[in-house]
């Protein structure tokens, strides 16, 4: 029985380009050999749907297939019983006879694309033109790499800066994705060979995962450094103190020097990522509740010049 390419992809003959593409993608994911390593029939089915899409997914090839100019394997038809034999293209069809030398009358070159279009050369092993043809019509259509699949994944801040492993559902299969330490918002990971299936033995496309790093309540990333704003009380700023501060790797004790200034920066060596540091900016918080003792103490202090204008 003659194979019907529309039936192979499970679409009607009047299907749109998008419907054909969608049907192919669905089947390619279902029968992708990398996702069906235990199913010996999957590879053959995958090859069949890939060959069908190579023709139906190309506007010119589909037109020729619908007009019976090429068959389900992409081979030209309509040359009559004579076929190709030594002296040229025989047969009693509507085509003129051409000699091997020059493929045309009086040695002139014959442009096959006038009949078939440029894609016919892919079956002859290249786009070298009619003079480069030296075989029958048994060649295979050229291999094409499959399309990439794009995903977007949200990850939390600490998973991004410290590195982590995340599971994603790819075509019904769970794939373990490694997030490298120091990942930034908008960074893209490439999973080679897990995209759309290739055409006619071509390599599979890739999966491209764009990472959206969610903001942290108090950490920010600056290159290899972690930034943190640390609120301290007026008492801690003036008298100094020991306070517990968070880092991406756990809590540590930090000594606040006496008479610390608002906006003063302190550094925790090695508490960033990949050899970076944690930079702490002190933010002095004034008292929110009225204190007569504090007012008396401040009133007794001498005035200081803090402005130069």
Residue frames as qw, qx, qy, qz and C-alpha x, y, z in Angstrom:
[[0.000, 0.888, 0.460, 0.000, 0.00, 0.00, 0.00],
 [0.380, 0.547, -0.030, 0.745, 1.28, 3.45, -0.94],
 [0.390, -0.404, -0.492, 0.665, 2.19, 5.47, 2.13],
 [0.003, 0.840, 0.331, 0.431, 0.13, 8.63, 2.69],
 [0.394, 0.198, -0.382, 0.812, 2.20, 11.35, 4.37],
 [0.365, -0.456, 0.021, -0.811, -0.84, 13.15, 5.72],
 [0.861, -0.358, -0.286, -0.222, -1.92, 9.98, 7.48],
 [0.705, 0.080, -0.456, 0.537, 1.58, 9.53, 8.88],
 [0.128, 0.194, -0.330, 0.915, 1.29, 12.91, 10.63],
 [0.072, -0.501, -0.813, 0.288, -2.39, 12.40, 11.42],
 [0.127, 0.484, 0.101, -0.860, -3.64, 15.51, 9.60],
 [0.611, 0.632, 0.455, -0.141, -6.07, 16.22, 6.78],
 [0.623, 0.303, 0.354, 0.628, -4.86, 17.07, 3.30],
 [0.095, 0.811, 0.203, 0.540, -6.09, 20.65, 3.71],
 [0.626, -0.632, -0.243, 0.387, -4.23, 21.12, 7.01],
 [0.110, 0.980, -0.125, 0.105, -2.52, 24.48, 7.50],
 [0.533, 0.523, -0.519, 0.415, 1.26, 24.88, 7.87],
 [0.257, -0.507, 0.537, -0.623, 0.84, 25.46, 11.59],
 [0.891, -0.149, 0.174, -0.392, -1.34, 22.36, 11.99],
 [0.890, 0.315, -0.302, 0.131, 1.26, 20.24, 10.20],
 [0.277, 0.560, -0.549, 0.555, 4.08, 21.68, 12.29],
 [0.528, -0.428, 0.415, -0.605, 2.13, 21.17, 15.51],
 [0.974, -0.005, -0.003, -0.228, 1.30, 17.56, 14.62],
 [0.737, 0.427, -0.429, 0.302, 4.94, 16.85, 13.80],
 [0.008, -0.569, 0.549, -0.612, 6.20, 18.37, 17.06],
 [0.751, -0.312, 0.292, -0.503, 3.74, 16.32, 19.09],
 [0.987, 0.128, -0.081, -0.044, 4.72, 13.07, 17.39],
 [0.546, 0.568, -0.463, 0.406, 8.45, 13.87, 17.42],
 [0.265, -0.549, 0.545, -0.575, 8.38, 14.36, 21.17],
 [0.885, -0.162, 0.208, -0.384, 6.38, 11.19, 21.63],
 [0.978, 0.177, 0.031, 0.102, 8.73, 9.01, 19.55],
 [0.156, 0.862, -0.463, 0.138, 12.07, 10.80, 20.11],
 [0.831, 0.124, -0.517, 0.164, 14.69, 8.01, 20.46],
 [0.233, 0.348, -0.578, 0.701, 16.36, 9.74, 23.42],
 [0.472, -0.220, 0.366, -0.771, 13.08, 9.66, 25.29],
 [0.925, 0.043, 0.065, -0.372, 12.20, 6.08, 24.26],
 [0.089, 0.612, -0.784, -0.048, 15.45, 4.17, 24.68],
 [0.412, -0.079, 0.886, -0.198, 13.58, 0.99, 25.65],
 [0.680, 0.525, 0.387, -0.335, 11.23, 1.09, 22.65],
 [0.476, -0.152, 0.644, 0.578, 12.89, -0.38, 19.55],
 [0.333, 0.609, 0.647, 0.317, 9.99, 0.68, 17.29],
 [0.071, -0.891, -0.206, 0.398, 10.20, 4.33, 18.35],
 [0.284, -0.500, 0.438, 0.691, 13.27, 5.05, 16.21],
 [0.245, 0.226, 0.782, 0.526, 11.61, 3.70, 13.07],
 [0.034, 0.808, 0.589, -0.006, 8.42, 5.64, 13.77],
 [0.230, -0.792, 0.015, 0.565, 10.47, 8.73, 14.48],
 [0.290, -0.219, 0.601, 0.711, 12.24, 8.37, 11.14],
 [0.181, 0.498, 0.776, 0.342, 8.92, 7.95, 9.33],
 [0.037, -0.898, -0.409, 0.157, 7.33, 11.10, 10.76],
 [0.302, -0.649, 0.232, 0.659, 10.55, 13.06, 10.18],
 [0.276, 0.035, 0.699, 0.659, 10.56, 12.12, 6.50],
 [0.086, 0.705, 0.685, 0.165, 6.87, 13.03, 6.24],
 [0.157, -0.893, -0.196, 0.373, 7.48, 16.44, 7.77],
 [0.386, -0.353, 0.425, 0.739, 10.48, 17.05, 5.52],
 [0.147, 0.302, 0.693, 0.638, 8.04, 17.05, 2.60],
 [0.146, -0.762, -0.602, -0.190, 4.80, 18.38, 4.07],
 [0.383, -0.759, -0.191, 0.491, 6.63, 20.98, 6.14],
 [0.261, -0.295, 0.379, 0.837, 8.16, 22.50, 3.01],
 [0.475, 0.572, 0.222, -0.631, 5.72, 24.52, 0.89],
 [0.415, 0.547, -0.542, -0.485, 7.33, 23.65, -2.46],
 [0.065, 0.169, -0.983, -0.031, 7.81, 19.97, -1.68],
 [0.365, 0.313, 0.736, -0.476, 4.26, 19.69, -0.39],
 [0.525, 0.571, -0.048, -0.630, 2.94, 21.20, -3.60],
 [0.354, 0.429, -0.766, -0.323, 4.92, 18.69, -5.68],
 [0.106, 0.008, 0.970, -0.219, 3.71, 15.83, -3.48],
 [0.462, 0.443, 0.500, -0.584, 0.09, 16.94, -3.85],
 [0.555, 0.620, -0.230, -0.505, 0.60, 17.15, -7.64],
 [0.960, 0.030, 0.273, 0.049, 2.19, 13.67, -7.70],
 [0.468, 0.803, -0.351, 0.110, 5.48, 15.12, -8.94],
 [0.150, 0.455, -0.813, 0.331, 7.31, 13.42, -6.05],
 [0.704, -0.294, -0.627, -0.159, 6.40, 10.35, -4.05],
 [0.659, -0.733, -0.106, -0.130, 6.29, 9.76, -0.29],
 [0.811, -0.286, 0.047, 0.508, 10.07, 9.29, -0.26],
 [0.060, -0.841, 0.123, 0.524, 10.64, 12.57, -2.04],
 [0.434, -0.122, 0.692, 0.563, 11.66, 10.90, -5.30],
 [0.344, 0.373, -0.228, -0.831, 10.52, 12.48, -8.58],
 [0.561, 0.294, 0.772, -0.049, 7.82, 10.72, -10.58],
 [0.493, 0.762, 0.220, -0.359, 6.38, 11.08, -14.10],
 [0.040, -0.626, 0.608, 0.487, 9.41, 10.20, -16.27],
 [0.805, 0.326, -0.279, -0.409, 7.63, 7.34, -18.03],
 [0.986, -0.132, 0.097, 0.005, 8.76, 3.75, -18.33],
 [0.702, 0.573, -0.260, 0.333, 12.13, 4.60, -19.88],
 [0.682, -0.683, -0.031, 0.260, 13.64, 6.07, -16.73],
 [0.003, -0.894, 0.416, 0.163, 17.28, 7.02, -16.75],
 [0.915, -0.013, 0.358, 0.184, 19.54, 4.89, -18.87],
 [0.673, -0.045, 0.359, 0.645, 22.88, 5.93, -20.24],
 [0.316, 0.381, 0.398, 0.772, 21.91, 8.24, -23.09],
 [0.123, -0.210, 0.094, -0.965, 19.65, 10.47, -21.02],
 [0.399, 0.183, 0.626, -0.645, 16.09, 10.73, -19.82],
 [0.094, -0.111, -0.835, -0.530, 13.94, 8.45, -21.96],
 [0.167, 0.452, 0.760, -0.436, 10.23, 7.97, -21.99],
 [0.105, 0.459, 0.620, 0.628, 7.26, 9.32, -23.81],
 [0.164, -0.720, -0.512, 0.440, 6.15, 11.91, -21.31],
 [0.220, 0.951, 0.205, 0.078, 6.04, 15.65, -21.84],
 [0.414, -0.781, 0.303, 0.355, 9.75, 16.07, -21.17],
 [0.581, 0.730, -0.348, -0.096, 12.37, 16.57, -23.86],
 [0.958, -0.091, -0.031, 0.269, 15.27, 14.13, -24.20],
 [0.039, -0.934, 0.354, -0.031, 18.67, 15.37, -23.03],
 [0.807, 0.320, -0.435, 0.239, 22.07, 13.84, -23.56],
 [0.759, -0.502, -0.202, 0.361, 24.52, 13.10, -20.77],
 [0.527, 0.019, 0.048, 0.848, 27.06, 15.52, -22.17],
 [0.004, -0.139, -0.032, -0.990, 25.87, 18.89, -20.97],
 [0.118, 0.452, 0.803, -0.371, 22.36, 17.66, -20.13],
 [0.333, 0.711, 0.239, -0.571, 20.89, 19.62, -22.99],
 [0.729, 0.627, 0.243, 0.131, 20.67, 20.09, -26.73],
 [0.542, 0.706, -0.160, 0.427, 24.07, 20.86, -28.29],
 [0.594, 0.048, -0.486, 0.639, 25.83, 20.57, -24.94],
 [0.185, -0.564, 0.083, -0.800, 23.80, 23.34, -23.23],
 [0.068, 0.004, -0.829, 0.555, 23.20, 22.96, -19.51],
 [0.411, -0.488, -0.600, -0.483, 19.66, 22.10, -18.44],
 [0.156, -0.311, 0.478, -0.806, 18.21, 23.71, -15.34],
 [0.310, -0.276, -0.910, 0.005, 16.36, 21.05, -13.40],
 [0.000, 0.325, 0.546, -0.772, 14.90, 23.69, -11.11],
 [0.338, 0.080, -0.303, -0.888, 12.65, 24.75, -13.99],
 [0.598, -0.192, -0.695, -0.349, 10.77, 21.50, -13.40],
 [0.658, -0.360, -0.631, 0.196, 11.32, 20.64, -9.77],
 [0.325, -0.917, 0.049, -0.226, 12.57, 23.75, -7.98],
 [0.169, 0.721, -0.610, 0.280, 15.89, 24.12, -6.19],
 [0.662, -0.427, 0.519, -0.333, 15.10, 21.48, -3.56],
 [0.962, 0.248, -0.072, -0.091, 15.62, 18.69, -6.09],
 [0.467, 0.645, -0.536, 0.281, 19.38, 19.15, -5.80],
 [0.452, -0.538, 0.581, -0.411, 19.32, 18.05, -2.17],
 [0.942, 0.020, 0.284, -0.178, 18.42, 14.57, -3.40],
 [0.809, 0.532, -0.160, 0.193, 21.45, 14.60, -5.70],
 [0.793, -0.254, -0.165, 0.528, 23.94, 15.26, -2.93],
 [0.348, -0.393, -0.017, 0.851, 24.32, 19.02, -3.25],
 [0.319, 0.833, 0.268, -0.365, 23.37, 22.23, -5.02],
 [0.431, -0.363, 0.504, 0.654, 26.07, 21.88, -7.66],
 [0.436, 0.512, -0.229, -0.703, 23.68, 22.25, -10.59],
 [0.917, 0.270, 0.089, -0.279, 22.57, 19.84, -13.30],
 [0.586, 0.612, -0.527, 0.057, 26.08, 19.22, -14.58],
 [0.120, -0.493, 0.775, -0.376, 27.06, 17.79, -11.19],
 [0.848, -0.057, 0.254, -0.461, 24.41, 15.08, -11.37],
 [0.319, 0.448, -0.824, -0.139, 25.90, 11.60, -11.60],
 [0.075, 0.007, 0.967, -0.244, 23.42, 9.10, -10.29],
 [0.223, -0.457, -0.778, -0.369, 19.86, 7.91, -10.08],
 [0.353, -0.577, -0.050, -0.735, 17.05, 9.19, -7.95],
 [0.764, -0.325, -0.549, 0.092, 17.85, 6.99, -4.98],
 [0.304, 0.266, -0.429, 0.808, 19.49, 9.74, -2.90],
 [0.324, -0.622, -0.656, 0.278, 18.08, 10.86, 0.44],
 [0.021, -0.914, -0.141, -0.379, 16.86, 14.40, 1.21],
 [0.360, 0.457, -0.485, 0.653, 19.50, 16.37, 3.10],
 [0.504, -0.443, -0.642, 0.371, 19.59, 16.14, 6.86],
 [0.075, -0.687, -0.027, -0.723, 18.30, 19.08, 8.87],
 [0.197, 0.017, -0.708, 0.678, 18.82, 19.92, 12.53],
 [0.243, -0.655, -0.713, -0.058, 15.67, 19.97, 14.63],
 [0.083, -0.760, -0.051, -0.642, 14.28, 23.17, 16.07],
 [0.211, 0.122, -0.661, 0.710, 15.19, 24.39, 19.54],
 [0.421, -0.668, -0.589, -0.173, 12.57, 24.37, 22.30],
 [0.106, 0.432, -0.307, 0.841, 12.44, 27.41, 24.58],
 [0.538, -0.585, -0.603, 0.067, 11.41, 27.26, 28.21],
 [0.050, -0.657, 0.268, -0.703, 11.27, 29.82, 31.03],
 [0.696, -0.327, -0.605, 0.203, 12.01, 28.70, 34.58],
 [0.275, -0.827, 0.146, -0.468, 11.68, 30.61, 37.85],
 [0.752, -0.083, -0.521, 0.396, 14.28, 29.88, 40.52],
 [0.442, -0.882, -0.148, 0.066, 14.83, 31.39, 43.94],
 [0.109, 0.926, -0.338, 0.124, 17.80, 33.66, 44.66],
 [0.512, -0.589, 0.625, -0.034, 19.80, 31.22, 46.78],
 [0.863, 0.185, 0.461, 0.087, 19.39, 28.39, 44.26],
 [0.575, 0.801, 0.003, 0.165, 20.81, 30.72, 41.62],
 [0.019, 0.882, -0.433, 0.185, 23.81, 32.09, 43.52],
 [0.545, -0.483, 0.677, -0.109, 24.78, 28.82, 45.23],
 [0.341, 0.258, -0.826, -0.366, 23.94, 26.48, 42.35],
 [0.620, 0.008, 0.604, -0.501, 21.32, 23.76, 42.51],
 [0.010, 0.036, 0.913, 0.407, 19.57, 21.00, 40.61],
 [0.511, 0.246, 0.249, -0.785, 16.03, 21.43, 39.32],
 [0.371, 0.205, 0.891, 0.163, 13.63, 18.97, 37.71],
 [0.382, 0.361, -0.143, -0.839, 11.78, 20.04, 34.56],
 [0.681, 0.299, 0.652, -0.147, 9.08, 18.15, 32.68],
 [0.148, 0.521, -0.528, -0.654, 10.21, 17.73, 29.07],
 [0.562, 0.167, -0.627, -0.513, 7.83, 15.89, 26.78],
 [0.879, -0.303, -0.183, -0.320, 6.45, 13.88, 29.68],
 [0.832, 0.004, -0.370, 0.413, 9.94, 13.04, 30.94],
 [0.416, -0.905, 0.024, 0.082, 11.55, 14.56, 34.04],
 [0.693, 0.479, -0.196, 0.503, 14.96, 15.99, 33.23],
 [0.598, -0.659, -0.150, 0.431, 17.46, 16.97, 35.94],
 [0.391, 0.803, 0.013, 0.450, 18.84, 20.45, 35.17],
 [0.651, -0.342, -0.237, 0.635, 21.97, 21.70, 36.91],
 [0.041, 0.975, 0.116, 0.184, 21.91, 25.42, 37.76],
 [0.666, 0.227, -0.290, 0.649, 25.50, 26.73, 37.97],
 [0.408, -0.653, -0.331, 0.545, 26.54, 28.85, 40.94],
 [0.176, -0.410, 0.127, 0.886, 26.38, 32.54, 40.21],
 [0.195, 0.479, 0.727, 0.452, 23.48, 32.33, 37.78],
 [0.046, 0.246, 0.147, -0.957, 21.97, 35.74, 37.05],
 [0.488, 0.552, 0.502, -0.452, 18.47, 36.75, 36.01],
 [0.567, 0.717, -0.111, -0.389, 17.87, 36.22, 32.28],
 [0.113, -0.511, 0.821, 0.228, 20.71, 33.71, 31.85],
 [0.857, 0.245, -0.152, -0.427, 20.00, 30.89, 29.39],
 [0.510, -0.345, 0.787, 0.040, 21.00, 27.24, 29.80],
 [0.620, 0.401, -0.479, -0.475, 21.35, 24.96, 26.77],
 [0.710, -0.146, 0.676, -0.132, 20.48, 21.26, 26.93],
 [0.229, 0.460, -0.660, -0.549, 21.96, 19.82, 23.76],
 [0.227, 0.059, -0.925, -0.299, 20.01, 17.28, 21.75],
 [0.070, 0.347, 0.854, -0.382, 16.79, 17.45, 23.77],
 [0.317, 0.378, 0.011, -0.870, 14.88, 19.75, 21.41],
 [0.791, 0.403, 0.084, -0.453, 12.81, 18.93, 18.35],
 [0.823, -0.016, 0.517, 0.234, 13.79, 15.85, 16.40],
 [0.076, -0.495, 0.521, 0.691, 16.08, 16.29, 13.40],
 [0.761, 0.496, 0.076, -0.410, 14.89, 15.71, 9.85],
 [0.857, 0.464, -0.223, 0.014, 16.28, 12.81, 7.79],
 [0.866, -0.076, -0.240, 0.432, 18.90, 11.84, 10.33],
 [0.179, 0.684, -0.182, 0.683, 19.83, 15.41, 11.26],
 [0.296, -0.009, -0.681, 0.670, 20.84, 16.24, 14.81],
 [0.254, -0.740, -0.623, 0.019, 18.11, 17.02, 17.29],
 [0.027, 0.777, -0.028, 0.629, 17.64, 20.61, 18.36],
 [0.330, 0.064, -0.646, 0.685, 18.41, 21.87, 21.84],
 [0.345, -0.778, -0.524, -0.020, 16.35, 22.93, 24.82],
 [0.249, 0.394, -0.185, 0.865, 16.96, 26.55, 25.78],
 [0.446, -0.673, -0.571, 0.145, 15.96, 27.39, 29.36],
 [0.104, 0.597, -0.113, 0.787, 15.82, 31.07, 30.31],
 [0.483, -0.358, -0.669, 0.437, 16.15, 31.49, 34.07],
 [0.191, -0.747, -0.099, -0.629, 14.15, 34.12, 35.94],
 [0.452, -0.041, -0.655, 0.604, 15.84, 34.65, 39.32],
 [0.354, -0.796, -0.442, -0.214, 13.36, 35.76, 41.96],
 [0.072, 0.694, -0.329, 0.637, 14.45, 38.68, 44.17],
 [0.555, -0.209, -0.690, 0.414, 15.55, 38.00, 47.75],
 [0.324, -0.868, -0.377, -0.013, 14.10, 39.90, 50.73],
 [0.325, -0.914, 0.136, 0.200, 17.51, 41.35, 51.69],
 [0.609, -0.294, 0.505, 0.536, 20.32, 39.94, 49.52],
 [0.565, 0.789, -0.036, -0.239, 21.42, 41.32, 46.16],
 [0.851, -0.006, 0.303, 0.428, 24.04, 40.03, 43.75],
 [0.189, 0.940, -0.204, -0.197, 26.85, 42.26, 42.43],
 [0.442, 0.595, -0.671, -0.006, 29.22, 40.17, 40.33],
 [0.620, 0.007, -0.758, 0.204, 30.76, 37.72, 42.80],
 [0.048, 0.092, -0.565, 0.819, 29.76, 39.81, 45.81],
 [0.275, -0.614, -0.735, -0.090, 26.62, 39.60, 47.89],
 [0.002, -0.369, 0.130, -0.920, 25.19, 42.93, 49.04],
 [0.414, -0.568, -0.705, 0.099, 23.27, 43.37, 52.30],
 [0.099, -0.600, 0.108, -0.786, 21.91, 46.47, 54.01],
 [0.512, -0.268, -0.735, 0.356, 22.09, 46.02, 57.79],
 [0.295, -0.788, -0.137, -0.522, 19.82, 48.15, 60.00],
 [0.530, -0.107, -0.587, 0.602, 21.44, 49.10, 63.34],
 [0.292, -0.863, -0.409, 0.049, 20.08, 51.16, 66.22],
 [0.096, 0.902, -0.177, 0.383, 21.46, 54.54, 67.23],
 [0.657, -0.661, 0.351, -0.086, 22.82, 52.93, 70.41],
 [0.910, 0.026, 0.304, 0.281, 24.63, 50.23, 68.40],
 [0.550, 0.721, 0.038, 0.419, 26.02, 52.85, 66.06],
 [0.100, -0.887, 0.268, -0.364, 27.43, 55.01, 68.87],
 [0.614, -0.595, 0.490, -0.174, 28.54, 52.41, 71.41],
 [0.291, 0.400, -0.849, -0.187, 29.36, 49.58, 69.01],
 [0.798, -0.093, 0.386, -0.454, 27.91, 46.09, 69.24],
 [0.096, -0.185, 0.943, 0.261, 28.11, 42.47, 68.16],
 [0.682, 0.276, 0.177, -0.654, 25.19, 41.49, 65.94],
 [0.566, 0.062, 0.805, 0.167, 24.20, 38.34, 64.08],
 [0.402, 0.551, -0.239, -0.691, 23.96, 38.81, 60.32],
 [0.873, 0.248, 0.411, -0.078, 22.79, 36.40, 57.59],
 [0.024, 0.537, -0.651, -0.536, 24.98, 35.27, 54.71],
 [0.750, 0.255, -0.371, -0.485, 24.14, 32.99, 51.78],
 [0.611, 0.174, -0.764, 0.115, 25.98, 30.20, 53.61],
 [0.594, -0.481, -0.606, 0.222, 24.57, 30.78, 57.10],
 [0.253, -0.945, -0.083, -0.191, 24.59, 33.27, 59.96],
 [0.658, 0.146, -0.325, 0.663, 27.79, 34.86, 61.34],
 [0.378, -0.795, -0.287, 0.378, 28.67, 37.30, 64.13],
 [0.430, 0.611, 0.091, 0.658, 29.67, 40.82, 63.05],
 [0.429, -0.504, -0.324, 0.676, 31.33, 43.44, 65.25],
 [0.171, 0.879, 0.275, 0.351, 29.96, 46.95, 64.72],
 [0.486, 0.078, -0.285, 0.822, 32.62, 49.54, 65.65],
 [0.138, -0.708, -0.456, 0.521, 31.67, 52.39, 67.97],
 [0.120, 0.698, -0.042, -0.704, 30.59, 55.62, 66.31],
 [0.412, 0.178, 0.767, 0.459, 29.75, 53.80, 63.11],
 [0.206, 0.334, -0.113, -0.913, 28.39, 56.09, 60.40],
 [0.690, 0.464, 0.437, -0.342, 25.22, 55.62, 58.43],
 [0.687, 0.698, -0.145, -0.142, 26.17, 54.17, 55.02],
 [0.175, -0.669, 0.721, 0.044, 29.49, 52.81, 56.28],
 [0.873, 0.248, -0.350, -0.232, 30.46, 49.56, 54.54],
 [0.511, -0.505, 0.689, -0.096, 31.89, 46.42, 56.11],
 [0.626, 0.414, -0.591, -0.297, 33.26, 43.38, 54.31],
 [0.814, -0.264, 0.492, -0.159, 32.92, 39.69, 55.15],
 [0.150, 0.566, -0.732, -0.349, 35.72, 37.99, 53.22],
 [0.083, 0.118, -0.974, -0.174, 34.81, 34.88, 51.26],
 [0.316, 0.338, 0.752, -0.469, 31.09, 35.11, 52.03],
 [0.501, 0.477, -0.173, -0.701, 30.11, 35.85, 48.45],
 [0.929, 0.236, 0.273, -0.085, 30.16, 33.35, 45.56],
 [0.832, 0.430, 0.005, 0.350, 33.15, 31.91, 43.72],
 [0.619, -0.028, -0.180, 0.764, 35.62, 33.70, 45.99],
 [0.034, -0.645, -0.153, -0.748, 33.61, 36.89, 46.30],
 [0.152, -0.035, -0.625, 0.765, 32.76, 38.73, 49.53],
 [0.149, -0.754, -0.635, -0.078, 29.65, 39.95, 51.31],
 [0.183, 0.255, -0.086, 0.946, 29.47, 43.72, 51.45],
 [0.254, -0.660, -0.676, 0.206, 27.40, 45.08, 54.34],
 [0.069, 0.474, 0.063, 0.876, 26.11, 48.64, 54.31],
 [0.195, -0.344, -0.696, 0.600, 25.15, 50.00, 57.77],
 [0.173, -0.566, -0.385, -0.708, 21.84, 51.82, 58.00],
 [0.109, -0.062, -0.627, 0.769, 21.37, 53.71, 61.28],
 [0.293, -0.586, -0.648, -0.388, 17.75, 53.65, 62.41],
 [0.076, -0.331, 0.344, -0.875, 16.70, 56.49, 64.70],
 [0.074, 0.213, 0.864, -0.449, 14.40, 55.72, 67.66],
 [0.197, -0.432, -0.639, -0.605, 10.71, 55.60, 66.87],
 [0.477, -0.706, -0.523, 0.033, 9.55, 56.15, 70.47],
 [0.046, -0.865, 0.136, -0.481, 9.95, 59.40, 72.42],
 [0.786, -0.254, -0.376, 0.419, 12.76, 59.25, 75.05],
 [0.179, -0.973, 0.020, -0.141, 13.32, 62.18, 77.45],
 [0.714, -0.542, 0.300, 0.325, 16.58, 60.64, 78.66],
 [0.677, 0.244, 0.394, 0.572, 17.93, 60.50, 75.10],
 [0.176, 0.879, 0.224, 0.383, 16.83, 64.07, 74.51],
 [0.440, -0.887, 0.128, 0.054, 18.62, 65.28, 77.66],
 [0.761, -0.284, 0.377, 0.445, 21.78, 63.36, 76.74],
 [0.553, 0.480, 0.383, 0.563, 21.82, 64.80, 73.23],
 [0.036, -0.961, -0.139, -0.238, 21.10, 68.31, 74.52],
 [0.576, -0.760, 0.214, 0.209, 24.13, 68.06, 76.79],
 [0.776, 0.074, 0.347, 0.521, 26.40, 67.14, 73.90],
 [0.088, -0.598, 0.192, 0.773, 28.39, 69.92, 72.20],
 [0.671, 0.667, 0.121, -0.299, 27.31, 70.90, 68.72],
 [0.602, -0.204, 0.585, 0.503, 29.36, 69.38, 65.90],
 [0.341, 0.607, -0.282, -0.660, 29.96, 70.79, 62.45],
 [0.629, 0.111, 0.765, 0.083, 28.59, 68.20, 60.03],
 [0.551, 0.744, 0.369, 0.087, 27.92, 70.39, 56.98],
 [0.496, -0.249, 0.233, 0.799, 30.38, 72.29, 54.82],
 [0.124, 0.452, 0.478, 0.743, 27.90, 74.59, 53.15]]
